[in-house]
Every structure is written in structure tokens, then in C-alpha cells.
Amino acid sequence: MDLFSLDSETAKNIGLSGLGLGLLGVLVVLKFVKSVVSKILLLAVFGALTYFSFTQRDSLSVCIAKLEATSASDIAETTCTFFGQEISLRGINK
């Protein structure tokens, strides 16, 4: 079994966790970091994490929706990408 294989639901949960972690990081930075330069850099890092988690999760959802709308005979063999990783769509039922 491949250690890095993900299914669609796990990838969505990882994207949602990244989104939550990014927002939590932004709040912690705003509350506790005193230096303006450090605050700006950390806000940029957590903002980028939040943005990329959201866009990747949205892209995965769009890919899954397109595949569900088509009449593909074997959806389990079709894959989408999430942060450059191939995502298996075995958990999707037509």
C-alpha cells in the first residue's frame, strides 16, 4: 500500500484542516506578535496557507463534481490532484 495515497474525503478533510489552521495562525499572530515586520511576514505565511488550502479543496470539489456529472463507467480509476498528489475517487458512488 502506498503511504501517500489519499482518497477524496481525506483530501477534503486535510484541506479543511489547513484552512482552519491558517485562520487560527492569523489570529494568534495578531494577538501575540509585537514586531510589525514579524507580524507582516507571519500573516503572509498563514494567509498563503489559508488561500492555497481553500483553492486546492475547491479545485478537488470541482473535479469530483465534474466526474459525477459525466457518465464514466469506472469512476474509481479516475483521479484528481490535491497539492500535486493523485487522489483516488474510490469513495464516490454514482
Backbone bond lengths (Angstrom), bond angles and torsions (degrees), N, CA, C in turn:
res aa  C-N    CA-C-N  psi(-1)  N-CA   C-N-CA  omega(-1)  CA-C   N-CA-C  phi
1 M - - - 1.454 - - 1.522 109.11 -
2 D 1.312 115.97 136.05 1.457 121.31 179.45 1.526 109.70 -74.40
3 L 1.326 116.02 128.67 1.461 120.73 -178.01 1.519 112.34 -65.88
4 F 1.310 117.16 -29.58 1.449 120.25 -174.01 1.522 113.32 -102.72
5 S 1.309 118.17 15.58 1.458 119.38 178.59 1.522 109.81 -80.03
6 L 1.298 115.64 136.70 1.455 122.01 -179.36 1.522 108.98 -124.02
7 D 1.310 116.00 149.23 1.451 118.69 169.16 1.528 107.95 -100.00
8 S 1.311 116.55 174.20 1.463 120.37 -172.59 1.526 112.62 -65.26
9 E 1.317 118.08 -40.17 1.468 120.52 -178.39 1.529 111.34 -68.62
10 T 1.325 117.57 -39.88 1.465 120.54 177.57 1.522 110.32 -63.96
11 A 1.320 117.34 -41.66 1.461 120.86 178.87 1.523 111.19 -63.64
12 K 1.333 116.95 -41.02 1.464 119.62 176.83 1.525 111.09 -62.64
13 N 1.333 116.78 -40.98 1.464 120.24 178.66 1.516 111.66 -66.36
14 I 1.327 117.76 -37.01 1.462 120.93 177.10 1.533 109.71 -65.13
15 G 1.324 116.68 -41.85 1.464 120.21 177.38 1.512 112.49 -62.50
16 L 1.320 116.29 -41.14 1.457 120.90 178.30 1.530 111.12 -67.13
17 S 1.329 116.80 -38.15 1.470 120.78 177.07 1.523 110.85 -65.51
18 G 1.334 116.85 -40.94 1.469 120.46 177.32 1.514 111.48 -63.37
19 L 1.314 115.94 -38.46 1.461 120.98 177.73 1.533 110.56 -63.55
20 G 1.314 116.53 -47.09 1.463 120.73 178.84 1.515 112.46 -64.73
21 L 1.337 116.47 -40.62 1.459 120.69 179.28 1.519 110.67 -64.56
22 G 1.322 117.18 -40.05 1.459 120.39 178.52 1.515 112.14 -63.81
23 L 1.336 116.57 -43.50 1.465 119.67 178.40 1.520 111.93 -66.56
24 L 1.325 116.59 -39.85 1.461 120.35 176.87 1.527 110.65 -64.23
25 G 1.330 116.15 -40.39 1.464 120.37 177.51 1.513 112.03 -61.99
26 V 1.319 117.26 -41.02 1.470 120.98 177.89 1.523 110.27 -61.23
27 L 1.321 116.71 -44.37 1.468 119.72 179.95 1.527 112.01 -64.39
28 V 1.327 117.05 -40.71 1.474 120.54 178.96 1.521 110.32 -65.45
29 V 1.324 116.98 -42.32 1.468 120.46 178.68 1.522 110.28 -61.59
30 L 1.321 117.22 -46.29 1.463 119.93 -179.24 1.518 112.33 -62.53
31 K 1.320 117.14 -32.68 1.461 120.65 -176.60 1.530 112.61 -81.94
32 F 1.334 118.65 -42.02 1.460 120.21 -166.56 1.521 116.18 -110.37
33 V 1.303 119.95 -22.39 1.464 120.96 -177.35 1.530 109.13 -82.20
34 K 1.324 115.70 128.13 1.470 120.85 -175.45 1.526 112.76 -93.84
35 S 1.335 117.48 -39.60 1.453 121.20 -176.89 1.532 110.23 -70.54
36 V 1.317 116.31 133.64 1.457 121.44 -177.47 1.529 110.88 -66.76
37 V 1.328 116.91 -41.69 1.458 120.73 -179.36 1.526 110.44 -64.89
38 S 1.327 117.27 -45.54 1.469 121.21 177.96 1.518 110.56 -63.14
39 K 1.312 116.09 -39.87 1.462 120.36 179.82 1.529 110.34 -62.61
40 I 1.326 117.76 -44.17 1.458 121.16 -179.81 1.524 111.17 -65.22
41 L 1.331 117.41 -43.74 1.465 120.65 179.78 1.530 111.60 -64.40
42 L 1.306 117.21 -45.15 1.462 120.49 -179.62 1.530 111.44 -67.90
43 L 1.329 116.96 -37.57 1.466 119.56 175.54 1.520 111.01 -62.76
44 A 1.329 116.89 -37.66 1.464 120.30 177.69 1.528 110.89 -65.54
45 V 1.328 117.62 -41.21 1.467 121.22 -179.99 1.525 110.71 -65.66
46 F 1.328 117.03 -49.78 1.466 119.70 -179.03 1.528 111.56 -69.99
47 G 1.311 117.58 -32.76 1.459 120.38 175.29 1.522 111.49 -65.16
48 A 1.336 116.68 -40.74 1.471 120.59 177.51 1.531 110.37 -65.74
49 L 1.328 117.76 -41.15 1.470 121.07 177.25 1.522 110.81 -60.27
50 T 1.309 116.23 -44.50 1.458 120.86 179.58 1.529 110.90 -64.59
51 Y 1.315 116.91 -45.41 1.462 121.64 -178.91 1.528 111.33 -62.43
52 F 1.338 116.76 -49.18 1.461 119.40 -177.95 1.525 112.09 -68.33
53 S 1.318 118.05 -34.58 1.467 119.88 176.09 1.522 110.46 -64.20
54 F 1.319 116.46 -42.64 1.464 120.58 179.51 1.525 111.43 -65.02
55 T 1.338 117.04 -47.09 1.463 119.67 -176.95 1.528 111.63 -67.65
56 Q 1.326 118.10 -37.79 1.461 120.28 178.79 1.521 111.32 -68.32
57 R 1.324 117.27 -39.94 1.462 120.48 178.35 1.524 110.25 -66.84
58 D 1.312 116.75 -39.98 1.455 121.07 177.83 1.532 110.79 -65.28
59 S 1.312 117.08 -42.22 1.459 121.62 178.30 1.525 111.06 -62.50
60 L 1.319 117.12 -40.35 1.462 120.94 177.57 1.525 111.03 -65.39
61 S 1.313 117.02 -40.95 1.465 120.75 178.28 1.525 111.40 -63.85
62 V 1.326 117.41 -40.34 1.459 121.44 178.40 1.527 110.26 -65.40
63 C 1.323 117.18 -42.30 1.457 121.10 179.09 1.533 110.79 -62.28
64 I 1.311 116.87 -43.36 1.459 121.05 178.94 1.524 110.77 -65.36
65 A 1.330 117.08 -41.26 1.467 120.56 179.07 1.524 111.23 -64.00
66 K 1.341 117.45 -39.78 1.460 120.51 177.67 1.520 110.83 -63.95
67 L 1.319 116.56 -41.54 1.460 119.84 -179.27 1.521 111.91 -69.12
68 E 1.321 117.00 -34.04 1.458 119.50 177.67 1.532 111.00 -69.90
69 A 1.341 116.76 -30.32 1.459 120.60 -178.73 1.529 112.33 -77.34
70 T 1.328 117.17 -25.34 1.466 119.55 -179.90 1.521 109.93 -80.79
71 S 1.290 115.11 169.52 1.463 119.55 179.93 1.524 110.48 -102.71
72 A 1.319 116.72 45.46 1.467 120.38 178.73 1.519 108.96 -66.01
73 S 1.315 115.72 133.49 1.469 119.56 -176.22 1.523 111.72 -73.38
74 D 1.330 117.88 -37.31 1.462 119.83 -178.93 1.520 109.40 -128.15
75 I 1.322 115.88 89.81 1.469 121.67 -176.60 1.528 111.84 -70.84
76 A 1.329 117.55 -21.03 1.465 121.09 -177.68 1.525 112.01 -67.74
77 E 1.322 118.12 -24.08 1.457 120.71 -179.48 1.523 112.30 -90.04
78 T 1.321 118.46 -8.01 1.454 122.98 179.13 1.526 108.56 -87.21
79 T 1.325 116.82 143.57 1.461 120.33 -177.94 1.523 111.02 -127.38
80 C 1.315 114.65 155.74 1.457 123.19 171.18 1.529 106.66 -120.50
81 T 1.320 117.29 171.82 1.466 119.77 178.41 1.517 110.28 -113.72
82 F 1.330 115.09 149.08 1.456 123.31 177.73 1.513 106.98 -142.93
83 F 1.334 118.07 110.92 1.464 124.04 -173.46 1.525 110.63 51.78
84 G 1.337 116.69 40.42 1.456 121.97 177.15 1.520 115.09 81.95
85 Q 1.313 118.45 -2.07 1.455 122.31 179.62 1.517 110.15 -97.55
86 E 1.316 116.81 142.73 1.459 121.85 175.79 1.522 109.13 -73.39
87 I 1.322 116.72 131.32 1.453 122.65 -179.05 1.520 108.52 -110.58
88 S 1.318 115.91 127.76 1.454 121.37 177.26 1.527 109.19 -79.80
89 L 1.299 116.63 141.98 1.466 121.73 -179.03 1.518 111.32 -109.19
90 R 1.314 117.07 34.13 1.475 121.75 -177.53 1.517 112.39 -65.91
91 G 1.315 119.64 -30.38 1.460 121.53 -175.79 1.510 114.91 -78.95
92 I 1.325 117.40 -1.63 1.462 121.04 -176.53 1.519 108.74 -90.48
93 N 1.314 115.97 127.98 1.457 121.67 175.34 1.507 109.21 -108.22
94 K 1.320 116.86 135.82 1.463 120.50 178.50 1.504 110.35 -84.25
